[in-house]
Amino acid sequence: MSPKRSWMYSKLSHPEPMEYSPESSNEDPLLTPWQGFKPKTLLRIFFCGALTFMFGALLGIFATLGIQHLSFKRPATITSSTITPLQQTAVTNVGTYPPPPIYDCGNSTAEAHANGCVFDRLTVSWQPVACSRAETDTWLAYAGDAAYNYYLDREGKELLTEHQLSHLGETWYWSTMREHLSHCLYLMLRFHDAAGKGERVDSIAANPHHARHCVKNVLRALERVPEWDGISTTGDIQYLKC
């Protein structure tokens, strides 16, 4: 029986005949596709397949990294109108965002005028126009007819006008305990008002040392009240958040 001729095809070579004899092999030529190829042809097929596999693997890796990059959400821009000063301080301390600009009135009345600052009665200080002036009018209204007075001397002989007060420079003034303690309490209200609205607040209202000073002076004054230790208040338990 003459051997059958079987043709094997490759994209890398022309069809090549191969001898096949049923007596010499029990294998079906259709199940042995590599028979009949020259060694060089087989090497070409092997290297091309390996290169294709490596290229596909690299393409898959780059595609995965690209998708992860696109899906990563960058943090939204934070402004003074979206967070409170306390949150802004926390963010600034972390160093993720640049600190907000600081508006300064300088160290003299002339510098305060040059920097466009205004005189605030509640703090008895010059402050930038960007700072909150909450509670100033309420504090002045609380005084009623007993206006807050300021003097050059402890005896109260030299009364100062508001213009004179605002231009004292480094000269100290005298005032009443009423003015001092009510100034302290209303400054706390200003701080909380500004923090809740995300507004700027002056460096006195935001100063923890000044707040502690105020607490000590208010408590010292209240200790002289006869009803200080009397049973006169009531309250209930609250369940809070933070």
C-alpha positions as CSV (number, residue, x, y, z in Angstrom):
1,M,0.0,0.0,0.0
2,S,1.5,3.3,-1.0
3,P,1.8,5.8,1.8
4,K,-0.7,8.6,1.9
5,R,0.3,12.2,1.6
6,S,-1.0,14.6,4.2
7,W,-0.5,18.4,4.0
8,M,0.1,20.5,7.1
9,Y,-0.3,24.3,7.0
10,S,1.3,27.1,8.9
11,K,1.0,30.9,8.7
12,L,4.8,31.0,8.8
13,S,5.5,28.5,6.0
14,H,4.2,27.0,2.8
15,P,2.3,23.7,2.9
16,E,4.7,20.8,3.3
17,P,3.9,17.2,2.4
18,M,4.6,14.5,5.0
19,E,4.6,10.8,4.6
20,Y,2.0,8.9,6.6
21,S,1.6,5.1,6.8
22,P,-1.0,3.4,8.9
23,E,1.3,0.5,9.4
24,S,4.1,2.6,10.9
25,S,1.9,4.7,13.2
26,N,-1.4,4.4,15.0
27,E,-1.7,8.1,15.4
28,D,-4.1,10.1,13.3
29,P,-2.3,12.9,11.5
30,L,-5.2,15.3,12.4
31,L,-4.3,14.8,16.1
32,T,-0.6,15.5,15.7
33,P,-0.6,18.9,14.0
34,W,3.1,19.5,14.6
35,Q,4.3,16.6,12.5
36,G,5.8,17.6,9.2
37,F,7.1,21.0,10.3
38,K,10.8,21.8,10.0
39,P,12.6,22.5,13.3
40,K,13.2,26.1,12.3
41,T,9.5,26.5,11.6
42,L,8.6,25.1,15.0
43,L,11.1,27.5,16.7
44,R,9.5,30.4,14.9
45,I,6.0,29.4,16.0
46,F,7.2,28.9,19.6
47,F,8.9,32.3,19.9
48,C,6.0,34.1,18.2
49,G,3.6,32.5,20.6
50,A,5.7,33.4,23.6
51,L,6.1,37.0,22.5
52,T,2.3,37.2,22.0
53,F,1.6,35.9,25.4
54,M,4.1,38.3,27.1
55,F,2.6,41.3,25.2
56,G,-0.9,40.3,26.2
57,A,0.1,40.0,29.8
58,L,1.8,43.4,29.9
59,L,-1.2,45.0,28.1
60,G,-3.5,43.5,30.8
61,I,-1.3,44.9,33.6
62,F,-1.3,48.4,32.1
63,A,-5.0,48.3,31.5
64,T,-5.6,47.4,35.1
65,L,-3.4,50.1,36.5
66,G,-5.1,52.6,34.2
67,I,-8.6,51.7,35.4
68,Q,-7.5,52.0,39.0
69,H,-6.0,55.4,38.3
70,L,-9.1,56.7,36.6
71,S,-11.4,55.3,39.4
72,F,-9.3,57.0,42.2
73,K,-11.3,60.0,43.4
74,R,-9.1,63.0,44.3
75,P,-10.2,65.0,47.4
76,A,-12.5,67.9,46.7
77,T,-11.1,71.4,47.1
78,I,-11.7,72.7,50.6
79,T,-12.4,76.4,51.1
80,S,-13.1,78.5,54.1
81,S,-16.8,78.5,53.2
82,T,-17.1,74.7,53.4
83,I,-15.3,74.0,56.7
84,T,-15.1,75.6,60.1
85,P,-12.0,77.3,61.5
86,L,-11.4,74.3,63.8
87,Q,-11.5,71.9,60.9
88,Q,-9.3,74.2,58.8
89,T,-6.8,74.2,61.7
90,A,-6.8,70.3,61.8
91,V,-6.3,70.1,58.0
92,T,-3.5,72.7,58.1
93,N,-1.7,70.8,60.9
94,V,-1.8,67.6,58.8
95,G,0.0,69.5,56.0
96,T,-2.3,68.3,53.2
97,Y,-3.5,71.7,52.3
98,P,-1.7,75.1,52.4
99,P,-2.6,77.3,55.3
100,P,-5.1,80.1,54.6
101,P,-3.7,83.7,54.3
102,I,-3.5,85.6,57.6
103,Y,-4.7,89.2,57.6
104,D,-2.7,91.4,60.0
105,C,-3.2,94.8,61.5
106,G,0.4,95.3,62.3
107,N,1.7,96.8,65.6
108,S,0.6,100.4,65.6
109,T,-2.5,102.6,64.9
110,A,-0.8,103.8,61.8
111,E,-0.2,100.3,60.5
112,A,-3.8,99.3,61.4
113,H,-5.1,102.2,59.3
114,A,-2.7,101.3,56.5
115,N,-3.9,97.7,56.5
116,G,-7.5,98.7,56.3
117,C,-8.4,97.5,59.8
118,V,-11.3,98.7,61.9
119,F,-11.6,99.3,65.7
120,D,-13.8,96.7,67.5
121,R,-15.3,97.7,70.8
122,L,-15.9,94.2,72.1
123,T,-12.2,93.3,71.9
124,V,-11.0,96.9,72.3
125,S,-8.7,96.2,69.5
126,W,-8.0,96.9,65.8
127,Q,-9.0,93.9,63.7
128,P,-9.1,93.0,59.9
129,V,-12.4,93.6,58.2
130,A,-12.5,89.9,57.3
131,C,-12.8,88.9,60.9
132,S,-16.2,88.3,62.5
133,R,-17.7,91.1,64.5
134,A,-20.6,89.0,65.9
135,E,-21.9,89.9,69.3
136,T,-20.4,93.4,69.4
137,D,-23.9,95.1,69.1
138,T,-25.4,92.6,71.5
139,W,-22.7,93.3,74.0
140,L,-23.2,97.0,73.7
141,A,-26.9,96.6,74.1
142,Y,-26.4,94.6,77.3
143,A,-24.7,97.6,78.9
144,G,-27.9,99.6,78.5
145,D,-27.7,103.0,80.1
146,A,-24.6,102.0,82.0
147,A,-22.3,102.4,79.1
148,Y,-18.8,100.8,79.2
149,N,-16.4,103.5,80.2
150,Y,-12.6,103.6,79.8
151,Y,-10.2,105.7,81.8
152,L,-6.6,106.7,81.7
153,D,-6.4,106.3,85.5
154,R,-7.6,103.8,88.1
155,E,-9.5,106.5,90.0
156,G,-11.7,107.2,86.9
157,K,-10.9,110.8,86.6
158,E,-9.8,110.9,83.0
159,L,-12.6,109.5,80.8
160,L,-11.6,108.4,77.3
161,T,-13.7,108.9,74.2
162,E,-13.8,106.1,71.7
163,H,-11.5,107.9,69.4
164,Q,-9.0,108.5,72.2
165,L,-9.3,104.9,73.3
166,S,-8.6,103.5,69.8
167,H,-5.5,105.7,69.4
168,L,-3.9,104.9,72.8
169,G,-1.2,102.8,71.2
170,E,0.9,101.2,73.9
171,T,-0.8,103.1,76.7
172,W,-2.9,101.0,79.1
173,Y,-6.5,101.9,80.0
174,W,-8.7,101.1,83.0
175,S,-12.3,99.9,83.0
176,T,-14.8,98.2,85.2
177,M,-15.3,94.6,86.2
178,R,-18.6,94.7,84.4
179,E,-16.9,95.6,81.2
180,H,-14.2,93.0,81.6
181,L,-16.3,90.0,82.5
182,S,-19.1,90.7,80.0
183,H,-16.3,91.1,77.3
184,C,-15.1,87.7,78.2
185,L,-18.5,86.0,77.9
186,Y,-19.5,87.6,74.7
187,L,-16.2,86.8,73.1
188,M,-17.0,83.1,73.7
189,L,-20.2,83.6,71.9
190,R,-18.4,85.2,69.0
191,F,-16.0,82.3,68.8
192,H,-18.8,79.8,68.6
193,D,-20.7,81.9,66.1
194,A,-17.7,82.1,63.8
195,A,-16.8,78.4,64.2
196,G,-20.4,77.4,63.3
197,K,-20.5,79.6,60.2
198,G,-17.0,78.8,59.0
199,E,-16.0,82.5,59.3
200,R,-12.7,84.0,60.4
201,V,-12.4,85.0,64.0
202,D,-10.0,87.5,65.6
203,S,-6.8,86.3,67.4
204,I,-8.2,87.2,70.8
205,A,-11.5,85.2,70.6
206,A,-9.5,82.3,69.2
207,N,-6.8,82.4,71.8
208,P,-7.1,79.5,74.3
209,H,-4.9,81.4,76.8
210,H,-7.3,84.3,76.8
211,A,-10.3,82.0,77.1
212,R,-8.7,80.4,80.2
213,H,-7.9,83.8,81.6
214,C,-11.6,84.7,81.2
215,V,-12.8,81.5,82.8
216,K,-10.6,82.1,85.9
217,N,-11.8,85.7,86.3
218,V,-15.5,84.9,85.8
219,L,-15.3,82.1,88.4
220,R,-13.4,84.4,90.8
221,A,-16.1,87.0,90.6
222,L,-18.9,84.4,91.0
223,E,-17.2,83.0,94.1
224,R,-18.1,86.3,95.9
225,V,-21.8,85.8,95.2
226,P,-23.6,84.8,98.4
227,E,-25.7,82.2,96.5
228,W,-22.7,80.6,95.0
229,D,-23.1,77.4,97.1
230,G,-26.9,77.6,97.4
231,I,-29.1,74.9,95.8
232,S,-30.8,76.8,93.1
233,T,-30.3,75.0,89.7
234,T,-31.7,71.9,88.1
235,G,-30.8,69.8,85.0
236,D,-31.2,66.5,83.2
237,I,-28.9,64.0,81.6
238,Q,-28.1,64.6,77.9
239,Y,-26.9,62.1,75.3
240,L,-24.5,63.9,73.0
241,K,-22.6,63.5,69.8
242,C,-19.1,64.7,68.8
